[in-house]
Amino acid sequence: MSKVEKLLEKARHRPQNLRFSELCLLAEQFGFEWVHGEGSHRVYGRAGVHEVLVFQPRRGGQAKPYQAQQLLKLIERYKLEVE
C-alpha cells in the first residue's frame, strides 16, 4: 500500500487523527494546488472543480475532521485520481 493510499484510508476511517500536513499532502496528490493563504489558512483549488478547499489546522498540528471529509467528498464527486 502506497503512502497516498494509507493517507486516504486514514482520512476515511480516522479523520480525527489526520495531521494538517497530511491533509495538505493528500489534496496536492489529487491535483489540488495551493492558491493562497495567510497565516494558518491554506486555500486549495483545482482545474475542473468548482469548489475550493480552505484548510486550517487545529491545535497541535491536527487537521479538522470536517475538512478531511470535504476533500473526500470532492474526490468522490469528481472521480479524482492521484496525479
C-alpha positions in Angstrom: 0.0 0.0 0.0 1.5 3.4 -1.0 1.8 6.4 1.3 -1.1 8.1 -0.5 -3.3 5.1 -0.1 -2.5 5.0 3.6 -3.3 8.6 4.0 -6.6 8.2 2.1 -7.5 5.3 4.3 -6.7 7.3 7.4 -8.8 10.3 6.2 -11.7 7.9 5.6 -11.6 6.0 8.8 -9.8 8.1 11.4 -10.0 11.8 10.2 -9.6 13.0 13.8 -6.0 11.5 13.7 -5.0 13.2 10.4 -2.3 15.8 10.7 -2.7 19.1 8.9 0.4 18.4 6.8 -1.0 15.1 5.7 -4.3 16.6 4.7 -2.5 19.2 2.5 -0.3 16.5 1.0 -3.4 14.4 0.2 -5.1 17.3 -1.5 -1.9 18.0 -3.6 -1.7 14.4 -4.6 -5.2 14.6 -6.1 -4.3 17.6 -8.1 -5.3 20.5 -5.9 -2.9 23.4 -5.8 -2.2 25.8 -3.0 -3.9 29.0 -4.4 -3.2 31.3 -1.5 -3.4 31.6 2.2 -2.5 33.9 5.0 -1.3 32.8 8.4 -2.5 29.3 9.2 -5.2 29.2 6.4 -4.5 27.5 3.1 -6.8 27.7 0.1 -6.6 24.9 -2.5 -8.2 24.8 -5.9 -8.1 22.5 -8.9 -9.0 22.9 -12.6 -12.4 21.4 -13.3 -13.5 21.5 -9.7 -15.8 24.5 -8.9 -15.4 24.4 -5.1 -12.3 25.5 -3.2 -10.9 23.9 -0.1 -9.9 26.0 2.9 -7.8 24.2 5.4 -6.8 25.5 8.9 -5.0 23.4 11.5 -6.3 22.7 15.0 -4.0 23.0 18.0 -1.2 20.5 17.9 -1.0 20.5 14.1 -4.0 18.3 13.6 -6.4 18.6 10.6 -10.0 19.4 11.3 -12.0 16.2 10.6 -14.8 18.1 8.6 -12.1 19.4 6.2 -10.9 15.9 5.5 -14.5 14.9 4.8 -14.9 17.9 2.4 -11.8 16.7 0.5 -13.1 13.1 0.3 -16.5 14.3 -1.0 -14.8 16.2 -3.8 -12.6 13.2 -4.7 -15.8 11.1 -5.0 -18.0 13.7 -6.7 -15.4 14.5 -9.4 -14.0 10.9 -9.5 -10.5 12.3 -9.0 -7.4 10.1 -9.1 -3.9 10.5 -7.8 -1.8 12.5 -10.2 
